[in-house]
Amino acid sequence: MYGRHNERQRVRERRRATGAGSAIGAFLAFGLGPMATAPQAHADIDWLVDFLDISATSADTAGAADAGIWIDGFDSSYSNLHADLQDFITDPGNTDLLNLINGYGLFESLFGRLLIGNGIDEFAGTNTSLFGWLPGIGDLGDGGFLFGDGGAGTDASYVDNLLTAAGVGGNAGLIGNGGIGGAGLNADYYGGNTLVEATAGGAGGSGGWLFGDGGDGGAGGAGWSGILADGLNGSIGAGGGEGGSAFLFGSGGNGGNGGAGGHGSAGAGSQLDQVGGNGGNGGAGGAGGNGGNGGWIIGDGGDAGAGGAGGGGGLGGSGSDSIAHDHDHDHYVHEATEGGNGGVGGNGGAAGAAGVARTLFGFGVNGTAGTLGAGGDGGAGGNGGNGAVDEASFISAGAAGGAGGGGGDGSIGGAGGAGGNGGDGDVLGGAGGAGGTGGDSNTGDGGQGGVGGNGGSSAGESLTLPDGSVVSGAAGHGGAGGNGGDNANGHGVGGDGGAGGSGGSGAVDEYGQVLAPGGDGGVGGNGGASGNLLGDPGEAGGEADGATGGTGGAGGIGHPHDHDHDHDHDAGGDPGGDPGGDHDHDHDHDHDH
C-alpha cells in the first residue's frame, strides 16, 4: 500500500501527551477479541500502539522519528492484519462464531448490515431494515460495521429495455477496504432504433474510517463502431470511475481507465453517378477516473486512470467509373466521380487527476496522474473513378481521389490517412488526394502525415470537340503529403510529414512523340514541430523523369534537433512524390496505392 514511500525519508517530531493509552488498549482488546479462533497475526503491531499511545511522554518531550519507518511499518502491519481478518471471515470453520457475533441476523434485521463480514458483491437491493432509513447507514453491499471489505459494485447492463448504471463499490466500516466499482457498459446496437451509448464505470468504495484503502474505480465502457451503415461516426467512450478515498489510515483507490472510442465506418463507394461517400469519424476516448484521496494521518493518493484511445476514422468510398452508352440514338456519359474523404480519427480521452495525500503529518505522497489516451488514425481517402471517351465526342476525365482524414490528438498523435489515387483516363487523369494531417501529441510523438494519392495516368488520347477546340491528354498530379503532428512539450518527436503522391504516367506513341505529359509529383508534408520550435528544411523532391515527366514534389519542412532534452529529432518530412514518367501508348498502368 505504501511501497513507493520506501525511498522517501522524512523526519518529523513525534509529540506525546497523556490520556489516550488506555483507549488504544481497549480498542485493540475489543477489535481483536473476536479473533480467538483466528490464525495468529503475521506481524507485531506494537509500533502502532507506540505511535498512537501519546501518554508515555509529556508534550514537552520531542524526539526525531523517521517517517519512512512509520509508513513502512503501517504498510506491513495493516496488510497482515487485513489478511488475518479476511482469513477469519472467510474460514468456513468460523461460521458459527460469526453468526453469534452478528446476533443470528439481529444486526441485519435492525440495521441492514453485518457487524463483522464482507459486503455482498454486486448487491443491488435496498436497506429495508428497521433503521435502514438512517442516512449513511449503508446496506449489505458494505462491509461490516466493525470488520469487513465492501463488495464489488454491479457492472452496468441493458436488459429488457432497462439500462442499469455501474454500481459503486461498497464502503468498509471501521476496518477494511472499499469495494471496486462496477464496469461501464460498452455501447451496442440492440435492434430497431435502439443504440445504447457507453456508460461510465462506478466509483470505488471508501476505506474503513480507521484503517483501510479505498476501492478502485471501474473501467468505462467502449464506444460503438459505426458498422450498421456507410459513413457512420463511431461513438465516444465513457469515463472511468473515481477511486474511493481513505479516511484516517489508508491509501486512495486507483481511478478506472476510460473506454476507447468507436471506429467510424467506411463510406459508400462505386455507385453510378455518385461521389464516393466520406468515411465516418472516430469517436473520442473516455476520460480516466480520478484517484481517491489518502487518509488524514497516513496514506497515499490513488493513481489516476488513463484516458481511452480515440477511434479510427473510416475509409473514404471509391468514386464510380465513367460509362458511355447510347439510348434511343442519344448519347449519354456517366461522368467519373470523385473518391470520398477519409474520416477523422477520434481524440484520446482526458487523463484522470491524481489522488491527494491529504495527510496532516506528511506521511504520504500524491498519486500518479493518468495519461491522455492515444489519438485514433485518420481513414484513407477513396480512389477516384476512371474516365472514358465515347464516339460522340463526350469526354469524362479520371476523377480526383479523396483526401485522407486527419489523425486524432492524444498522448500519441494518430496518423493521417493516405490520400486516394486519382482515376485513370483515356484523355485526362485525375489528381491524387491529399494525405491527412497527423494528430498532435501531448506527451509522446506527433502523428505521421498521410501519404498523398498518386495521380491518374493518361492513355494519350486527344479529342476535338464540336466547337473545334482540342482537348489534349494529360496525366493527373500527385496529391500533397499531409503534415506531421506537433509535440506540445518537447519530450517527444514531431511526426514525419507524409510523402507526396507520384504524378500520373503520360504517354508517347510508337515514334516517341509525346501524346500526354506525365503529372507532377505531390509536395511532401511538413514535419511536426517539437516544443513549438521551428523545423529544419526537409529533403528535396524528385527530379523530372524524361521529356514527358512532370516535376517532382518538394520535400516538407522538418522538425529540429532538441538540445534541451538530450535527444535528436528527425530532420524533416519525407520527400515529395515521384514525377510522372514516360508511358507507352499501349500502356499497362499499375494504379495501386
Secondary structure, DSSP 8 states (H G I E B T S, - for coil): --GGGTT---EEEEE--SS-HHHHHHHHHHHHGGGGGS---SS--HHHHHHH-TTSS-TT-EEEEEHHHHHHHHHHHHHHHHHHHHHHHH-GGGHHHHHHHTGGGHHHHHHSS-SBS---TT------STTTTSTT---TTS--SSB---------EEETTEEE---------SB------------EE-STT-EE------------SSB----------------SSTT---------------SSB----------------------TT----------------------SSB------------------------EEEEETTEEEEE-------------------------TTSB------------------------EE-TTS-EE-------------BSS------------BSSB------------BSSS-------------B----EE-TTS-EE--B------------BSSSSS--------------EE-TTS-EEE-------------BTT----B--------STT--------B----BGGGTB----S-----------BSS-------
